[in-house]
């Protein structure tokens, strides 16, 4: 039923958020390393805190909104549900296209040293 689908969705999103968090941490580390190699000041703590804060609350707020809407007790018209789903799918697709194109263009126009290489974690004898 609807409850089982919601539980499955929350588990899947929690799993996804975990790996997004690992990715965010890796990106922050990469920025710090590239700044240190270039002799620039590291990213200020408040910018880092803002990125982590927005990331941390986005999932919880989204789930709360979804649960609140689904438990509102009002019967929603099927056409309105289809329109809402279509608009949200279009927004998500647009974000993915933007990110993909931005990454492709960044690779074409970035200097040869981009992206900076992560330090090797291999152990030396």
N, CA, C and O atoms as a Tinker XYZ file with bonds, in Angstrom:
   500  protein
     1  N      0.806000   -1.183000    0.000000    73     2
     2  CA     0.000000    0.000000    0.000000    64     1     3
     3  C      0.853000    1.252000    0.000000    63     2     4     5
     4  O      2.057000    1.211000   -0.251000    81     3
     5  N      0.210000    2.343000    0.282000    73     3     6
     6  CA     0.859000    3.644000    0.264000    64     5     7
     7  C      1.920000    3.768000    1.361000    63     6     8     9
     8  O      2.964000    4.385000    1.147000    81     7
     9  N      1.657000    3.184000    2.532000    73     7    10
    10  CA     2.609000    3.254000    3.645000    64     9    11
    11  C      3.902000    2.497000    3.305000    63    10    12    13
    12  O      5.000000    2.973000    3.596000    81    11
    13  N      3.762000    1.319000    2.691000    73    11    14
    14  CA     4.945000    0.536000    2.315000    64    13    15
    15  C      5.769000    1.273000    1.266000    63    14    16    17
    16  O      6.999000    1.246000    1.306000    81    15
    17  N      5.098000    1.926000    0.336000    73    15    18
    18  CA     5.820000    2.692000   -0.688000    64    17    19
    19  C      6.576000    3.851000   -0.043000    63    18    20    21
    20  O      7.702000    4.153000   -0.436000    81    19
    21  N      5.963000    4.496000    0.938000    73    19    22
    22  CA     6.613000    5.607000    1.616000    64    21    23
    23  C      7.843000    5.137000    2.387000    63    22    24    25
    24  O      8.880000    5.800000    2.362000    81    23
    25  N      7.736000    4.010000    3.063000    73    23    26
    26  CA     8.885000    3.474000    3.802000    64    25    27
    27  C     10.014000    3.120000    2.830000    63    26    28    29
    28  O     11.177000    3.428000    3.088000    81    27
    29  N      9.674000    2.479000    1.725000    73    27    30
    30  CA    10.688000    2.152000    0.724000    64    29    31
    31  C     11.346000    3.394000    0.160000    63    30    32    33
    32  O     12.557000    3.418000   -0.060000    81    31
    33  N     10.556000    4.416000   -0.072000    73    31    34
    34  CA    11.091000    5.669000   -0.598000    64    33    35
    35  C     12.048000    6.313000    0.406000    63    34    36    37
    36  O     13.121000    6.779000    0.025000    81    35
    37  N     11.670000    6.343000    1.672000    73    35    38
    38  CA    12.518000    6.961000    2.691000    64    37    39
    39  C     13.827000    6.186000    2.847000    63    38    40    41
    40  O     14.885000    6.792000    3.013000    81    39
    41  N     13.767000    4.874000    2.796000    73    39    42
    42  CA    14.994000    4.074000    2.879000    64    41    43
    43  C     15.896000    4.361000    1.684000    63    42    44    45
    44  O     17.103000    4.545000    1.841000    81    43
    45  N     15.310000    4.399000    0.490000    73    43    46
    46  CA    16.107000    4.668000   -0.715000    64    45    47
    47  C     16.720000    6.065000   -0.674000    63    46    48    49
    48  O     17.885000    6.242000   -1.032000    81    47
    49  N     15.954000    7.047000   -0.245000    73    47    50
    50  CA    16.481000    8.404000   -0.181000    64    49    51
    51  C     17.550000    8.545000    0.906000    63    50    52    53
    52  O     18.521000    9.281000    0.731000    81    51
    53  N     17.373000    7.846000    2.017000    73    51    54
    54  CA    18.401000    7.872000    3.055000    64    53    55
    55  C     19.715000    7.290000    2.554000    63    54    56    57
    56  O     20.786000    7.831000    2.829000    81    55
    57  N     19.630000    6.182000    1.816000    73    55    58
    58  CA    20.808000    5.565000    1.219000    64    57    59
    59  C     21.459000    6.538000    0.232000    63    58    60    61
    60  O     22.680000    6.694000    0.223000    81    59
    61  N     20.648000    7.182000   -0.588000    73    59    62
    62  CA    21.150000    8.145000   -1.567000    64    61    63
    63  C     21.814000    9.327000   -0.865000    63    62    64    65
    64  O     22.896000    9.760000   -1.263000    81    63
    65  N     21.169000    9.848000    0.178000    73    63    66
    66  CA    21.727000   10.982000    0.897000    64    65    67
    67  C     23.068000   10.646000    1.547000    63    66    68    69
    68  O     23.954000   11.497000    1.619000    81    67
    69  N     23.218000    9.415000    2.016000    73    67    70
    70  CA    24.496000    9.011000    2.611000    64    69    71
    71  C     25.624000    9.179000    1.600000    63    70    72    73
    72  O     26.661000    9.765000    1.912000    81    71
    73  N     25.421000    8.666000    0.394000    73    71    74
    74  CA    26.484000    8.753000   -0.604000    64    73    75
    75  C     26.654000   10.173000   -1.142000    63    74    76    77
    76  O     27.758000   10.552000   -1.534000    81    75
    77  N     25.588000   10.955000   -1.165000    73    75    78
    78  CA    25.730000   12.366000   -1.523000    64    77    79
    79  C     26.566000   13.088000   -0.463000    63    78    80    81
    80  O     27.367000   13.961000   -0.799000    81    79
    81  N     26.391000   12.737000    0.796000    73    79    82
    82  CA    27.188000   13.333000    1.862000    64    81    83
    83  C     28.659000   12.981000    1.731000    63    82    84    85
    84  O     29.526000   13.829000    1.943000    81    83
    85  N     28.942000   11.744000    1.387000    73    83    86
    86  CA    30.332000   11.333000    1.152000    64    85    87
    87  C     30.911000   12.132000   -0.014000    63    86    88    89
    88  O     32.061000   12.569000    0.038000    81    87
    89  N     30.120000   12.320000   -1.053000    73    87    90
    90  CA    30.569000   13.096000   -2.211000    64    89    91
    91  C     30.825000   14.553000   -1.829000    63    90    92    93
    92  O     31.818000   15.138000   -2.263000    81    91
    93  N     29.949000   15.140000   -1.029000    73    91    94
    94  CA    30.143000   16.520000   -0.587000    64    93    95
    95  C     31.430000   16.651000    0.217000    63    94    96    97
    96  O     32.188000   17.603000    0.035000    81    95
    97  N     31.671000   15.699000    1.101000    73    95    98
    98  CA    32.906000   15.728000    1.896000    64    97    99
    99  C     34.139000   15.622000    0.999000    63    98   100   101
   100  O     35.130000   16.317000    1.221000    81    99
   101  N     34.078000   14.760000   -0.009000    73    99   102
   102  CA    35.211000   14.620000   -0.932000    64   101   103
   103  C     35.440000   15.907000   -1.720000    63   102   104   105
   104  O     36.583000   16.304000   -1.941000    81   103
   105  N     34.357000   16.558000   -2.143000    73   103   106
   106  CA    34.495000   17.822000   -2.881000    64   105   107
   107  C     35.093000   18.910000   -1.998000    63   106   108   109
   108  O     35.947000   19.672000   -2.450000    81   107
   109  N     34.654000   18.990000   -0.746000    73   107   110
   110  CA    35.223000   19.986000    0.162000    64   109   111
   111  C     36.709000   19.723000    0.391000    63   110   112   113
   112  O     37.507000   20.657000    0.463000    81   111
   113  N     37.071000   18.461000    0.506000    73   111   114
   114  CA    38.484000   18.103000    0.677000    64   113   115
   115  C     39.294000   18.473000   -0.567000    63   114   116   117
   116  O     40.416000   18.967000   -0.456000    81   115
   117  N     38.733000   18.235000   -1.730000    73   115   118
   118  CA    39.406000   18.560000   -2.985000    64   117   119
   119  C     39.637000   20.065000   -3.106000    63   118   120   121
   120  O     40.699000   20.502000   -3.548000    81   119
   121  N     38.644000   20.847000   -2.716000    73   119   122
   122  CA    38.794000   22.307000   -2.751000    64   121   123
   123  C     39.890000   22.745000   -1.795000    63   122   124   125
   124  O     40.711000   23.590000   -2.152000    81   123
   125  N     39.922000   22.195000   -0.600000    73   123   126
   126  CA    40.965000   22.550000    0.360000    64   125   127
   127  C     42.354000   22.213000   -0.176000    63   126   128   129
   128  O     43.281000   23.015000   -0.063000    81   127
   129  N     42.492000   21.014000   -0.762000    73   127   130
   130  CA    43.796000   20.610000   -1.286000    64   129   131
   131  C     44.230000   21.494000   -2.448000    63   130   132   133
   132  O     45.397000   21.875000   -2.530000    81   131
   133  N     43.308000   21.824000   -3.346000    73   131   134
   134  CA    43.676000   22.652000   -4.494000    64   133   135
   135  C     44.005000   24.072000   -4.047000    63   134   136   137
   136  O     44.898000   24.703000   -4.611000    81   135
   137  N     43.289000   24.588000   -3.029000    73   135   138
   138  CA    43.605000   25.913000   -2.511000    64   137   139
   139  C     44.992000   25.923000   -1.876000    63   138   140   141
   140  O     45.753000   26.874000   -2.060000    81   139
   141  N     45.321000   24.877000   -1.136000    73   139   142
   142  CA    46.633000   24.810000   -0.479000    64   141   143
   143  C     47.749000   24.749000   -1.515000    63   142   144   145
   144  O     48.775000   25.410000   -1.355000    81   143
   145  N     47.562000   23.963000   -2.580000    73   143   146
   146  CA    48.597000   23.868000   -3.617000    64   145   147
   147  C     48.758000   25.176000   -4.376000    63   146   148   149
   148  O     49.860000   25.500000   -4.819000    81   147
   149  N     47.675000   25.934000   -4.535000    73   147   150
   150  CA    47.740000   27.187000   -5.282000    64   149   151
   151  C     48.138000   28.365000   -4.399000    63   150   152   153
   152  O     48.299000   29.480000   -4.896000    81   151
   153  N     48.296000   28.135000   -3.106000    73   151   154
   154  CA    48.691000   29.209000   -2.202000    64   153   155
   155  C     47.546000   30.138000   -1.833000    63   154   156   157
   156  O     47.777000   31.246000   -1.351000    81   155
   157  N     46.308000   29.693000   -2.056000    73   155   158
   158  CA    45.147000   30.516000   -1.694000    64   157   159
   159  C     44.687000   30.181000   -0.291000    63   158   160   161
   160  O     45.011000   29.129000    0.259000    81   159
   161  N     43.914000   31.112000    0.281000    73   159   162
   162  CA    43.334000   30.853000    1.598000    64   161   163
   163  C     42.274000   29.757000    1.452000    63   162   164   165
   164  O     41.583000   29.697000    0.436000    81   163
   165  N     42.146000   28.895000    2.458000    73   163   166
   166  CA    41.119000   27.853000    2.383000    64   165   167
   167  C     39.715000   28.449000    2.466000    63   166   168   169
   168  O     39.535000   29.591000    2.888000    81   167
   169  N     38.739000   27.665000    2.061000    73   167   170
   170  CA    37.349000   28.097000    2.125000    64   169   171
   171  C     36.984000   28.410000    3.576000    63   170   172   173
   172  O     37.293000   27.624000    4.472000    81   171
   173  N     36.330000   29.545000    3.816000    73   171   174
   174  CA    35.970000   29.887000    5.203000    64   173   175
   175  C     35.034000   28.844000    5.812000    63   174   176   177
   176  O     34.264000   28.195000    5.104000    81   175
   177  N     35.114000   28.695000    7.121000    73   175   178
   178  CA    34.327000   27.686000    7.821000    64   177   179
   179  C     32.830000   27.920000    7.644000    63   178   180   181
   180  O     32.062000   26.960000    7.568000    81   179
   181  N     32.402000   29.184000    7.577000    73   179   182
   182  CA    30.969000   29.453000    7.488000    64   181   183
   183  C     30.390000   29.041000    6.131000    63   182   184   185
   184  O     29.219000   28.668000    6.049000    81   183
   185  N     31.197000   29.107000    5.068000    73   183   186
   186  CA    30.716000   28.620000    3.766000    64   185   187
   187  C     30.568000   27.104000    3.794000    63   186   188   189
   188  O     29.598000   26.549000    3.278000    81   187
   189  N     31.536000   26.454000    4.400000    73   187   190
   190  CA    31.460000   24.997000    4.549000    64   189   191
   191  C     30.246000   24.607000    5.387000    63   190   192   193
   192  O     29.503000   23.688000    5.040000    81   191
   193  N     30.058000   25.323000    6.499000    73   191   194
   194  CA    28.929000   25.039000    7.386000    64   193   195
   195  C     27.597000   25.266000    6.665000    63   194   196   197
   196  O     26.651000   24.503000    6.862000    81   195
   197  N     27.518000   26.299000    5.839000    73   195   198
   198  CA    26.290000   26.551000    5.086000    64   197   199
   199  C     26.002000   25.417000    4.109000    63   198   200   201
   200  O     24.858000   24.977000    3.989000    81   199
   201  N     27.033000   24.940000    3.408000    73   199   202
   202  CA    26.838000   23.837000    2.457000    64   201   203
   203  C     26.361000   22.582000    3.176000    63   202   204   205
   204  O     25.417000   21.927000    2.735000    81   203
   205  N     27.010000   22.255000    4.269000    73   203   206
   206  CA    26.631000   21.054000    5.017000    64   205   207
   207  C     25.253000   21.224000    5.645000    63   206   208   209
   208  O     24.470000   20.275000    5.677000    81   207
   209  N     24.946000   22.414000    6.142000    73   207   210
   210  CA    23.642000   22.663000    6.745000    64   209   211
   211  C     22.495000   22.529000    5.760000    63   210   212   213
   212  O     21.489000   21.885000    6.058000    81   211
   213  N     22.640000   23.131000    4.592000    73   211   214
   214  CA    21.593000   23.018000    3.573000    64   213   215
   215  C     21.429000   21.568000    3.153000    63   214   216   217
   216  O     20.307000   21.084000    2.999000    81   215
   217  N     22.537000   20.879000    2.969000    73   215   218
   218  CA    22.466000   19.466000    2.599000    64   217   219
   219  C     21.758000   18.655000    3.681000    63   218   220   221
   220  O     20.951000   17.778000    3.374000    81   219
   221  N     22.059000   18.946000    4.940000    73   219   222
   222  CA    21.511000   18.160000    6.048000    64   221   223
   223  C     20.012000   18.331000    6.216000    63   222   224   225
   224  O     19.313000   17.364000    6.520000    81   223
   225  N     19.510000   19.527000    6.027000    73   223   226
   226  CA    18.086000   19.749000    6.269000    64   225   227
   227  C     17.213000   19.524000    5.046000    63   226   228   229
   228  O     15.999000   19.375000    5.190000    81   227
   229  N     17.783000   19.494000    3.851000    73   227   230
   230  CA    16.959000   19.390000    2.639000    64   229   231
   231  C     16.146000   18.101000    2.603000    63   230   232   233
   232  O     14.967000   18.133000    2.250000    81   231
   233  N     16.743000   16.981000    2.956000    73   231   234
   234  CA    16.022000   15.704000    2.921000    64   233   235
   235  C     14.918000   15.681000    3.969000    63   234   236   237
   236  O     13.786000   15.299000    3.672000    81   235
   237  N     15.239000   16.084000    5.182000    73   235   238
   238  CA    14.244000   16.046000    6.259000    64   237   239
   239  C     13.060000   16.966000    5.959000    63   238   240   241
   240  O     11.910000   16.587000    6.181000    81   239
   241  N     13.331000   18.156000    5.464000    73   239   242
   242  CA    12.249000   19.091000    5.138000    64   241   243
   243  C     11.396000   18.541000    4.004000    63   242   244   245
   244  O     10.169000   18.630000    4.053000    81   243
   245  N     12.027000   17.978000    2.991000    73   243   246
   246  CA    11.282000   17.424000    1.851000    64   245   247
   247  C     10.389000   16.268000    2.283000    63   246   248   249
   248  O      9.232000   16.193000    1.871000    81   247
   249  N     10.904000   15.381000    3.094000    73   247   250
   250  CA    10.090000   14.261000    3.580000    64   249   251
   251  C      8.942000   14.784000    4.433000    63   250   252   253
   252  O      7.818000   14.295000    4.322000    81   251
   253  N      9.207000   15.759000    5.271000    73   251   254
   254  CA     8.151000   16.343000    6.093000    64   253   255
   255  C      7.041000   16.969000    5.263000    63   254   256   257
   256  O      5.861000   16.799000    5.570000    81   255
   257  N      7.412000   17.686000    4.222000    73   255   258
   258  CA     6.410000   18.283000    3.332000    64   257   259
   259  C      5.592000   17.194000    2.648000    63   258   260   261
   260  O      4.368000   17.289000    2.568000    81   259
   261  N      6.270000   16.162000    2.156000    73   259   262
   262  CA     5.563000   15.065000    1.496000    64   261   263
   263  C      4.599000   14.347000    2.416000    63   262   264   265
   264  O      3.469000   14.050000    2.029000    81   263
   265  N      5.037000   14.069000    3.627000    73   263   266
   266  CA     4.159000   13.396000    4.596000    64   265   267
   267  C      2.989000   14.309000    4.961000    63   266   268   269
   268  O      1.855000   13.844000    5.080000    81   267
   269  N      3.253000   15.589000    5.139000    73   267   270
   270  CA     2.191000   16.528000    5.477000    64   269   271
   271  C      1.137000   16.625000    4.381000    63   270   272   273
   272  O     -0.059000   16.681000    4.669000    81   271
   273  N      1.574000   16.646000    3.133000    73   271   274
   274  CA     0.627000   16.722000    2.023000    64   273   275
   275  C     -0.167000   15.431000    1.907000    63   274   276   277
   276  O     -1.380000   15.459000    1.698000    81   275
   277  N      0.517000   14.292000    2.042000    73   275   278
   278  CA    -0.191000   13.021000    1.877000    64   277   279
   279  C     -1.157000   12.742000    3.017000    63   278   280   281
   280  O     -2.139000   12.024000    2.825000    81   279
   281  N     -0.903000   13.293000    4.204000    73   279   282
   282  CA    -1.779000   13.075000    5.355000    64   281   283
   283  C     -2.694000   14.261000    5.633000    63   282   284   285
   284  O     -3.246000   14.371000    6.728000    81   283
   285  N     -2.862000   15.149000    4.655000    73   283   286
   286  CA    -3.655000   16.353000    4.896000    64   285   287
   287  C     -5.137000   16.058000    5.049000    63   286   288   289
   288  O     -5.876000   16.900000    5.559000    81   287
   289  N     -5.590000   14.893000    4.624000    73   287   290
   290  CA    -6.992000   14.537000    4.757000    64   289   291
   291  C     -7.850000   15.037000    3.616000    63   290   292   293
   292  O     -9.013000   14.647000    3.503000    81   291
   293  N     -7.311000   15.881000    2.778000    73   291   294
   294  CA    -8.067000   16.382000    1.632000    64   293   295
   295  C     -7.901000   15.426000    0.465000    63   294   296   297
   296  O     -6.813000   14.905000    0.222000    81   295
   297  N     -8.969000   15.208000   -0.238000    73   295   298
   298  CA    -8.899000   14.390000   -1.454000    64   297   299
   299  C     -8.419000   15.294000   -2.582000    63   298   300   301
   300  O     -9.041000   16.315000   -2.876000    81   299
   301  N     -7.330000   14.921000   -3.202000    73   299   302
   302  CA    -6.744000   15.732000   -4.255000    64   301   303
   303  C     -7.174000   15.169000   -5.603000    63   302   304   305
   304  O     -7.185000   13.956000   -5.810000    81   303
   305  N     -7.520000   16.052000   -6.495000    73   303   306
   306  CA    -7.937000   15.676000   -7.839000    64   305   307
   307  C     -6.793000   14.956000   -8.567000    63   306   308   309
   308  O     -5.634000   15.352000   -8.450000    81   307
   309  N     -7.122000   13.908000   -9.311000    73   307   310
   310  CA    -6.100000   13.146000  -10.043000    64   309   311
   311  C     -5.362000   14.020000  -11.049000    63   310   312   313
   312  O     -4.154000   13.868000  -11.231000    81   311
   313  N     -6.079000   14.937000  -11.707000    73   311   314
   314  CA    -5.433000   15.821000  -12.668000    64   313   315
   315  C     -4.400000   16.716000  -11.977000    63   314   316   317
   316  O     -3.327000   16.966000  -12.526000    81   315
   317  N     -4.724000   17.193000  -10.783000    73   315   318
   318  CA    -3.779000   18.024000  -10.033000    64   317   319
   319  C     -2.540000   17.215000   -9.644000    63   318   320   321
   320  O     -1.424000   17.734000   -9.675000    81   319
   321  N     -2.736000   15.949000   -9.279000    73   319   322
   322  CA    -1.592000   15.091000   -8.955000    64   321   323
   323  C     -0.689000   14.905000  -10.173000    63   322   324   325
   324  O      0.535000   14.966000  -10.059000    81   323
   325  N     -1.295000   14.678000  -11.329000    73   323   326
   326  CA    -0.506000   14.492000  -12.556000    64   325   327
   327  C      0.264000   15.758000  -12.916000    63   326   328   329
   328  O      1.431000   15.687000  -13.303000    81   327
   329  N     -0.378000   16.905000  -12.791000    73   327   330
   330  CA     0.301000   18.166000  -13.073000    64   329   331
   331  C      1.457000   18.399000  -12.099000    63   330   332   333
   332  O      2.549000   18.790000  -12.513000    81   331
   333  N      1.225000   18.164000  -10.837000    73   331   334
   334  CA     2.292000   18.354000   -9.844000    64   333   335
   335  C      3.468000   17.425000  -10.121000    63   334   336   337
   336  O      4.626000   17.837000  -10.054000    81   335
   337  N      3.160000   16.167000  -10.433000    73   335   338
   338  CA     4.226000   15.212000  -10.749000    64   337   339
   339  C      4.993000   15.641000  -11.998000    63   338   340   341
   340  O      6.222000   15.572000  -12.028000    81   339
   341  N      4.281000   16.076000  -13.013000    73   339   342
   342  CA     4.931000   16.515000  -14.248000    64   341   343
   343  C      5.824000   17.721000  -14.039000    63   342   344   345
   344  O      6.934000   17.776000  -14.569000    81   343
   345  N      5.346000   18.688000  -13.271000    73   343   346
   346  CA     6.148000   19.896000  -13.023000    64   345   347
   347  C      7.401000   19.556000  -12.226000    63   346   348   349
   348  O      8.487000   20.038000  -12.547000    81   347
   349  N      7.262000   18.730000  -11.190000    73   347   350
   350  CA     8.431000   18.355000  -10.387000    64   349   351
   351  C      9.419000   17.511000  -11.196000    63   350   352   353
   352  O     10.630000   17.673000  -11.049000    81   351
   353  N      8.913000   16.606000  -12.052000    73   351   354
   354  CA     9.799000   15.828000  -12.919000    64   353   355
   355  C     10.549000   16.730000  -13.900000    63   354   356   357
   356  O     11.734000   16.520000  -14.159000    81   355
   357  N      9.858000   17.733000  -14.443000    73   355   358
   358  CA    10.508000   18.666000  -15.366000    64   357   359
   359  C     11.595000   19.464000  -14.662000    63   358   360   361
   360  O     12.674000   19.671000  -15.218000    81   359
   361  N     11.318000   19.914000  -13.435000    73   359   362
   362  CA    12.334000   20.650000  -12.676000    64   361   363
   363  C     13.554000   19.769000  -12.398000    63   362   364   365
   364  O     14.693000   20.206000  -12.564000    81   363
   365  N     13.306000   18.531000  -11.976000    73   363   366
   366  CA    14.426000   17.621000  -11.693000    64   365   367
   367  C     15.228000   17.340000  -12.960000    63   366   368   369
   368  O     16.458000   17.321000  -12.927000    81   367
   369  N     14.540000   17.124000  -14.063000    73   367   370
   370  CA    15.236000   16.882000  -15.328000    64   369   371
   371  C     16.048000   18.090000  -15.756000    63   370   372   373
   372  O     17.162000   17.943000  -16.257000    81   371
   373  N     15.504000   19.276000  -15.565000    73   371   374
   374  CA    16.234000   20.491000  -15.921000    64   373   375
   375  C     17.495000   20.665000  -15.094000    63   374   376   377
   376  O     18.530000   21.083000  -15.613000    81   375
   377  N     17.412000   20.347000  -13.813000    73   375   378
   378  CA    18.593000   20.435000  -12.957000    64   377   379
   379  C     19.656000   19.447000  -13.430000    63   378   380   381
   380  O     20.837000   19.788000  -13.493000    81   379
   381  N     19.244000   18.231000  -13.761000    73   379   382
   382  CA    20.215000   17.234000  -14.232000    64   381   383
   383  C     20.862000   17.653000  -15.550000    63   382   384   385
   384  O     22.069000   17.482000  -15.723000    81   383
   385  N     20.086000   18.194000  -16.472000    73   383   386
   386  CA    20.641000   18.665000  -17.741000    64   385   387
   387  C     21.620000   19.806000  -17.492000    63   386   388   389
   388  O     22.702000   19.834000  -18.078000    81   387
   389  N     21.249000   20.743000  -16.630000    73   387   390
   390  CA    22.142000   21.857000  -16.312000    64   389   391
   391  C     23.463000   21.361000  -15.722000    63   390   392   393
   392  O     24.536000   21.798000  -16.138000    81   391
   393  N     23.380000   20.447000  -14.751000    73   391   394
   394  CA    24.600000   19.930000  -14.137000    64   393   395
   395  C     25.470000   19.201000  -15.153000    63   394   396   397
   396  O     26.691000   19.360000  -15.161000    81   395
   397  N     24.841000   18.406000  -16.006000    73   395   398
   398  CA    25.595000   17.687000  -17.026000    64   397   399
   399  C     26.287000   18.625000  -17.999000    63   398   400   401
   400  O     27.464000   18.444000  -18.312000    81   399
   401  N     25.563000   19.622000  -18.477000    73   399   402
   402  CA    26.159000   20.569000  -19.414000    64   401   403
   403  C     27.231000   21.415000  -18.744000    63   402   404   405
   404  O     28.265000   21.697000  -19.350000    81   403
   405  N     26.998000   21.819000  -17.515000    73   403   406
   406  CA    27.998000   22.615000  -16.807000    64   405   407
   407  C     29.288000   21.810000  -16.624000    63   406   408   409
   408  O     30.385000   22.353000  -16.753000    81   407
   409  N     29.156000   20.524000  -16.325000    73   407   410
   410  CA    30.347000   19.677000  -16.181000    64   409   411
   411  C     31.069000   19.511000  -17.502000    63   410   412   413
   412  O     32.297000   19.579000  -17.555000    81   411
   413  N     30.316000   19.294000  -18.572000    73   411   414
   414  CA    30.941000   19.125000  -19.882000    64   413   415
   415  C     31.653000   20.401000  -20.325000    63   414   416   417
   416  O     32.776000   20.348000  -20.827000    81   415
   417  N     31.004000   21.537000  -20.140000    73   415   418
   418  CA    31.619000   22.801000  -20.543000    64   417   419
   419  C     32.814000   23.128000  -19.673000    63   418   420   421
   420  O     33.802000   23.676000  -20.162000    81   419
   421  N     32.743000   22.803000  -18.393000    73   419   422
   422  CA    33.875000   23.073000  -17.504000    64   421   423
   423  C     35.099000   22.278000  -17.945000    63   422   424   425
   424  O     36.219000   22.786000  -17.894000    81   423
   425  N     34.893000   21.034000  -18.378000    73   423   426
   426  CA    36.028000   20.232000  -18.830000    64   425   427
   427  C     36.636000   20.802000  -20.100000    63   426   428   429
   428  O     37.856000   20.774000  -20.265000    81   427
   429  N     35.809000   21.319000  -21.001000    73   427   430
   430  CA    36.320000   21.861000  -22.268000    64   429   431
   431  C     37.057000   23.181000  -22.087000    63   430   432   433
   432  O     38.042000   23.432000  -22.781000    81   431
   433  N     36.604000   24.026000  -21.174000    73   431   434
   434  CA    37.156000   25.355000  -21.041000    64   433   435
   435  C     38.080000   25.530000  -19.852000    63   434   436   437
   436  O     38.662000   26.602000  -19.687000    81   435
   437  N     38.232000   24.526000  -19.031000    73   435   438
   438  CA    39.069000   24.653000  -17.842000    64   437   439
   439  C     40.548000   24.531000  -18.216000    63   438   440   441
   440  O     40.885000   23.961000  -19.254000    81   439
   441  N     41.425000   25.069000  -17.369000    73   439   442
   442  CA    42.861000   24.903000  -17.619000    64   441   443
   443  C     43.259000   23.426000  -17.552000    63   442   444   445
   444  O     42.519000   22.591000  -17.032000    81   443
   445  N     44.428000   23.132000  -18.082000    73   443   446
   446  CA    44.881000   21.741000  -18.165000    64   445   447
   447  C     45.019000   21.095000  -16.785000    63   446   448   449
   448  O     44.927000   19.873000  -16.672000    81   447
   449  N     45.233000   21.880000  -15.750000    73   447   450
   450  CA    45.416000   21.316000  -14.411000    64   449   451
   451  C     44.091000   21.053000  -13.694000    63   450   452   453
   452  O     44.094000   20.694000  -12.517000    81   451
   453  N     42.952000   21.225000  -14.388000    73   451   454
   454  CA    41.641000   21.019000  -13.761000    64   453   455
   455  C     41.156000   19.633000  -14.081000    63   454   456   457
   456  O     41.365000   19.216000  -15.220000    81   455
   457  N     40.539000   18.876000  -13.218000    73   455   458
   458  CA    40.423000   19.149000  -11.792000    64   457   459
   459  C     41.708000   18.780000  -11.086000    63   458   460   461
   460  O     42.451000   17.924000  -11.565000    81   459
   461  N     41.986000   19.409000   -9.957000    73   459   462
   462  CA    43.195000   19.058000   -9.217000    64   461   463
   463  C     43.130000   17.597000   -8.761000    63   462   464   465
   464  O     42.063000   17.092000   -8.410000    81   463
   465  N     44.252000   16.947000   -8.772000    73   463   466
   466  CA    44.299000   15.538000   -8.404000    64   465   467
   467  C     44.242000   15.375000   -6.903000    63   466   468   469
   468  O     44.846000   16.147000   -6.158000    81   467
   469  N     43.499000   14.349000   -6.458000    73   467   470
   470  CA    43.448000   14.037000   -5.030000    64   469   471
   471  C     44.798000   13.457000   -4.623000    63   470   472   473
   472  O     45.428000   12.763000   -5.421000    81   471
   473  N     45.251000   13.719000   -3.418000    73   471   474
   474  CA    46.512000   13.134000   -2.979000    64   473   475
   475  C     46.408000   11.616000   -2.923000    63   474   476   477
   476  O     45.362000   11.064000   -2.585000    81   475
   477  N     47.489000   10.963000   -3.255000    73   475   478
   478  CA    47.499000    9.511000   -3.268000    64   477   479
   479  C     47.429000    8.977000   -1.837000    63   478   480   481
   480  O     48.092000    9.491000   -0.935000    81   479
   481  N     46.620000    7.945000   -1.649000    73   479   482
   482  CA    46.518000    7.338000   -0.322000    64   481   483
   483  C     47.273000    6.018000   -0.260000    63   482   484   485
   484  O     47.186000    5.294000    0.731000    81   483
   485  N     48.010000    5.707000   -1.315000    73   483   486
   486  CA    48.765000    4.444000   -1.338000    64   485   487
   487  C     49.900000    4.505000   -0.322000    63   486   488   489
   488  O     50.543000    5.540000   -0.149000    81   487
   489  N     50.125000    3.405000    0.327000    73   487   490
   490  CA    51.209000    3.337000    1.314000    64   489   491
   491  C     52.521000    3.054000    0.602000    63   490   492   493
   492  O     52.590000    2.220000   -0.301000    81   491
   493  N     53.541000    3.750000    1.016000    73   491   494
   494  CA    54.864000    3.576000    0.408000    64   493   495
   495  C     55.732000    2.743000    1.346000    63   494   496   497
   496  O     55.664000    2.886000    2.567000    81   495
   497  N     56.549000    1.869000    0.756000    73   495   498
   498  CA    57.453000    1.034000    1.563000    64   497   499
   499  C     58.687000    1.781000    1.955000    63   498   500
   500  O     59.553000    1.230000    2.634000    81   499
